[in-house]
Amino acid sequence: MSQANPTQPGLLRRVVSSLLLLPFLMAVFYPFLWMVFGIFKTNREFFQPLRLWPMKLLDSEYWSGIADTFFPNEFSMQNVRDLLAGKWVSFWDVFGNSLLVSLGQALGAVALSAMAGYAFARFQFRGKRALFLLAIALILIPRQLFAVPLFSWVNALGLSDSLFGVMLPGVVTGLGVIYFTQVFRQLPEEYLQAARVCGAPEFRVFLTMLPLVWPALLSYGMIHFILAWHEHLVPMYVLTTESQQTLPLALAKLYDVSQRTPQGVQMAASTFALIPTAVLFAVCYRKFKSSLSEML
Amino acid sequence: MLESAQPAPRADAGVGWTPFLFLLPFLLFLILFWLVPLVGGVKMSLQANGLGQAEYVGLEHYHALAKDDRFFKAIRNSFGYTLASIVVIVPLSLWLAHLLRSTFRRLRPVLTFALLLPALTPPSVLAVLFLMVFHGRNGLLNQLIVLPLGQAPINWLKDPDFILAGLMLQAVWRWTGFMTFFILAGMEGIPRVYYEAARLATGSRWNHFWHVTLPQLRPVLLFVAVYLLVDGFSLFSGAYVLLGGAGGTADAGLLTISYVYQKTRFFEYGTASAISISLLPVMLTIMGAFLFLRRRIA
């Protein structure tokens, strides 16, 4: 990959671009700040009317009023403690379930798609085109559309209310197959020849290729983890017992008005729900971006 | 990345069963957890409503749907929602990616990451944060934009004229940063020589963008559009938390998948499946268009 920067932009240009980005950053970021500060607020503080537009621009009372309503009165950990102690939902169970399901789905999807992608990229065989079209159809017809028959089938397999009932359907992905087809097509042929000369069986050749494409494996695993972490519809049908549920279901329950969960607890749960995916993405950021740049 | 499986270079092509052994796990899961439910859905759509019903009713559900105004409303809403989000998100993220390329190099990863934070957030959390932005009279959007313009505050989640717009804004908020990231990665993959060649022809940055960047980005843009399209039709969580799984006032925010969900809540599994199945021709048409476009691009 080569650097594509046409010309290094001048200082003025860089400053102007940063300034233009600022409102977008604020629009994206403000609700998250509000969420984090919300953890420490009582319901009363949370719902106090927030006047956001100064009637007079230099009204110091207004600006201090903003600070009072935006920041919590005191940083009390009570809401976090209540949440983690399982007062509203069995949070650790649900969090653990989500981690298990998402990790299982990500690993399974990477394994299946990498193997299928290798076959599409490296072999000629009958029915290849039809199978490839099937992978594209799989992208366009997501299983969420068939949640009900999927659920009754999962039920018939004896997997209802089991984490496997969510995990196993989640490992089939058309996007992954097409991604890895592209990845393996870009590997230089010489590597394969070298591996094959040694007379290794094809599966051994495949395994020797894996370290060469590990940024791609990592990137796709991450994307799939994030998708699985957010999945709501299929778990909603499959998982019925509360301790078996995943995070999006628990969140929906916490948000439900009839549960009367304190706002601070809701915000604490929301923040915890964001942490795994945000950390994962931050850690993989560079690898992911360079592996994408090479491929796109 | 979405290029076709062209004949791959391979020295010894007589491989027999080997490729199928590699495909076996994928195909197994594909059949088990995609094809079987798909066929099950077709079968269910031909059976009477109710739990454990297996009475064959033919195309009755489809006939009923053809007369169901709510069904057409849901389809219209889903299309409007999806197309509008693509039309807004794609140009906006192109522009943001361009801005990110022109900022300070050190700032770029931080800014990109901050912009795509919503894509990492579970959709139900996003929906709740968004409630704050829309929430009736006191929401940010009203206070920052509508009131200063001298308009009456809009009740975003109750006013039928604005519910769908609210859902679209949520999609824009959620995906723009993520797509910006993809486009940025695509831009960084464009070989530098192309720009050097372009600079010999013209000095205008606009021309560089139009004749070098944009054509080179076509595969990424196609990918982004397909991603948004699929997400638009399978969006559930966001609408579920904002509207409680219903369509909101006058069904103004009724999406196809929420309608399916509503039907299943009353155990009308036959109708629910019929709705899903009626989307198949639509999706296959889109797939045809996508394959055609991809060939044009390649």
Contacts between the chains, C-beta under 8 A, distances in Angstrom:
chain1	res1	chain2	res2	distance
A	1	B	188	7.3
A	1	B	189	6.0
A	2	B	191	5.4
A	2	B	192	4.9
A	2	B	193	7.8
A	3	B	188	7.4
A	3	B	192	5.8
A	4	B	187	6.4
A	4	B	188	5.7
A	4	B	189	7.0
A	4	B	190	4.3
A	4	B	191	6.6
A	4	B	192	5.2
A	4	B	194	7.8
A	4	B	195	6.7
A	5	B	101	7.2
A	5	B	192	7.3
A	6	B	192	7.8
A	6	B	195	4.0
A	6	B	198	7.8
A	6	B	199	7.1
A	6	B	205	7.7
A	6	B	208	5.9
A	7	B	199	8.0
A	9	B	101	8.0
A	9	B	102	4.5
A	13	B	102	5.4
A	14	B	102	6.2
A	14	B	103	5.7
A	14	B	104	5.3
A	17	B	99	4.6
A	17	B	100	7.7
A	17	B	102	4.0
A	17	B	103	4.8
A	18	B	103	4.8
A	18	B	104	6.6
A	18	B	107	6.6
A	18	B	111	7.9
A	20	B	99	5.5
A	21	B	96	7.1
A	21	B	99	5.3
A	21	B	100	7.0
A	21	B	103	6.6
A	21	B	111	6.0
A	24	B	96	6.5
A	24	B	115	6.7
A	24	B	176	8.0
A	25	B	111	6.7
A	25	B	114	5.7
A	25	B	115	6.8
A	27	B	173	7.4
A	28	B	114	6.5
A	28	B	115	5.7
A	28	B	117	6.3
A	28	B	118	6.1
A	28	B	173	7.1
A	28	B	177	6.3
A	29	B	114	5.8
A	29	B	117	7.2
A	30	B	140	7.6
A	31	B	129	4.0
A	31	B	130	7.5
A	31	B	132	6.3
A	31	B	133	6.6
A	32	B	117	6.3
A	32	B	121	8.0
A	32	B	129	7.3
A	34	B	129	7.4
A	34	B	132	6.6
A	35	B	125	7.8
A	35	B	129	6.0
A	49	B	138	5.6
A	50	B	138	6.5
A	50	B	143	7.5
A	51	B	143	7.1
A	52	B	140	6.4
A	52	B	143	4.0
A	52	B	144	5.8
A	53	B	143	5.4
A	53	B	144	6.6
A	53	B	147	6.2
A	53	B	148	5.7
A	111	B	25	7.2
A	112	B	25	5.0
A	112	B	26	4.6
A	112	B	29	6.2
A	113	B	26	6.8
A	115	B	22	4.7
A	115	B	23	7.3
A	115	B	25	6.3
A	115	B	26	6.6
A	116	B	22	6.6
A	116	B	23	5.3
A	116	B	25	7.8
A	116	B	26	3.9
A	116	B	27	7.9
A	118	B	22	5.6
A	119	B	19	4.2
A	119	B	20	7.6
A	119	B	22	3.7
A	119	B	23	4.9
A	120	B	5	4.9
A	120	B	8	7.9
A	121	B	5	7.5
A	121	B	8	5.4
A	122	B	8	5.6
A	122	B	10	6.1
A	122	B	19	7.9
A	123	B	8	7.1
A	123	B	10	6.5
A	123	B	13	7.8
A	123	B	15	5.3
A	123	B	18	6.7
A	123	B	19	3.8
A	123	B	22	7.8
A	124	B	7	6.2
A	124	B	8	7.0
A	124	B	10	6.5
A	124	B	13	5.1
A	124	B	15	7.6
A	125	B	15	6.8
A	125	B	19	4.5
A	125	B	20	7.0
A	128	B	5	6.2
A	128	B	19	7.7
A	129	B	5	7.0
A	131	B	23	6.9
A	131	B	27	7.7
A	132	B	4	7.3
A	132	B	5	4.5
A	133	B	291	7.9
A	134	B	30	7.2
A	136	B	287	6.1
A	136	B	290	7.4
A	136	B	291	7.3
A	137	B	283	7.9
A	137	B	284	7.5
A	137	B	287	6.2
A	138	B	30	6.8
A	138	B	34	6.2
A	139	B	226	7.0
A	139	B	230	6.2
A	140	B	226	7.7
A	140	B	229	7.9
A	140	B	230	6.2
A	140	B	283	4.7
A	140	B	284	7.7
A	140	B	286	6.2
A	140	B	287	5.1
A	140	B	290	7.7
A	141	B	38	7.3
A	141	B	280	6.8
A	141	B	283	5.4
A	142	B	230	6.0
A	142	B	233	7.6
A	142	B	234	4.6
A	143	B	33	7.0
A	143	B	34	6.2
A	143	B	37	6.8
A	144	B	234	4.2
A	144	B	236	6.4
A	144	B	257	6.6
A	145	B	41	7.9
A	145	B	233	7.4
A	145	B	234	6.7
A	145	B	257	7.3
A	145	B	260	7.6
A	145	B	276	4.7
A	145	B	279	6.3
A	146	B	37	4.5
A	146	B	38	5.9
A	146	B	40	7.5
A	146	B	41	4.7
A	146	B	273	7.9
A	146	B	276	5.9
A	147	B	260	7.6
A	147	B	264	7.8
A	148	B	41	7.4
A	148	B	44	7.0
A	148	B	260	7.7
A	148	B	264	5.4
A	148	B	269	5.6
A	148	B	272	5.6
A	148	B	273	6.4
A	148	B	276	8.0
A	149	B	37	4.4
A	149	B	38	7.5
A	149	B	40	3.5
A	149	B	41	4.3
A	149	B	43	7.8
A	149	B	44	5.5
A	149	B	273	6.4
A	150	B	33	7.0
A	150	B	37	4.0
A	150	B	40	7.7
A	152	B	40	6.8
A	152	B	44	7.8
A	153	B	33	7.9
A	153	B	36	5.6
A	153	B	37	5.3
A	153	B	40	5.7
A	168	B	29	7.1
A	168	B	32	7.7
A	168	B	33	6.2
A	169	B	33	3.9
A	169	B	34	7.8
A	169	B	37	8.0
A	171	B	29	5.8
A	171	B	33	8.0
A	172	B	26	7.3
A	172	B	29	4.7
A	172	B	30	5.3
A	172	B	33	5.5
A	172	B	34	5.4
A	177	B	26	6.6
A	178	B	1	7.0
A	178	B	2	5.9
A	179	B	1	6.0
A	181	B	5	5.9
A	182	B	1	4.9
A	182	B	2	7.8
A	182	B	3	6.1
A	185	B	3	7.9
A	185	B	8	6.1
A	189	B	9	5.6
A	193	B	11	7.0
A	202	B	15	7.8
A	202	B	18	5.0
A	202	B	22	7.9
A	203	B	21	7.6
A	203	B	22	7.9
A	206	B	22	7.2
A	226	B	119	7.8
A	226	B	120	6.3
A	229	B	122	6.7
A	230	B	122	5.0
A	230	B	123	5.8
A	230	B	237	7.0
A	232	B	122	8.0
A	232	B	123	7.0
A	232	B	124	6.6
A	232	B	236	5.8
A	232	B	237	4.0
A	232	B	240	7.0
A	233	B	234	7.9
A	233	B	236	4.7
A	233	B	237	7.5
A	233	B	257	7.5
A	233	B	261	7.7
A	247	B	122	6.8
A	248	B	122	5.5
A	248	B	123	7.7
A	248	B	124	5.5
A	248	B	237	6.2
A	251	B	122	6.5
A	251	B	124	4.8
A	251	B	125	6.4
A	252	B	124	5.6
A	252	B	237	7.8
A	252	B	240	7.0
A	252	B	241	6.3
A	255	B	124	6.7
A	255	B	128	5.6
A	255	B	241	5.9
A	266	B	128	6.9
A	270	B	122	8.0
A	270	B	125	4.3
A	270	B	128	6.5
A	270	B	129	7.5
A	273	B	121	7.6
A	273	B	122	5.1
A	273	B	125	5.6
A	274	B	117	7.9
A	274	B	120	6.5
A	274	B	121	5.1
A	274	B	122	7.3
A	274	B	125	6.5
A	277	B	120	4.2
A	277	B	121	7.6
A	278	B	117	6.8
A	278	B	120	5.1
A	281	B	113	7.3
A	281	B	116	7.6
A	281	B	120	5.6
A	282	B	113	6.4
A	285	B	109	6.3
A	285	B	113	6.4
A	286	B	109	7.6
A	289	B	181	7.3
A	289	B	184	7.6
A	289	B	185	5.1
A	289	B	188	7.6
A	292	B	1	8.0
A	292	B	182	6.7
A	292	B	185	3.8
A	292	B	186	7.4
A	292	B	189	7.6
A	293	B	185	4.7
A	293	B	186	7.2
A	293	B	188	4.6
A	293	B	189	3.9
A	294	B	189	6.4
A	295	B	1	5.2
A	295	B	189	7.5
A	296	B	1	5.9
A	296	B	182	7.5
A	296	B	185	6.1
A	296	B	186	4.1
A	296	B	189	5.1
A	296	B	219	6.3
A	296	B	220	5.0
A	296	B	223	7.9
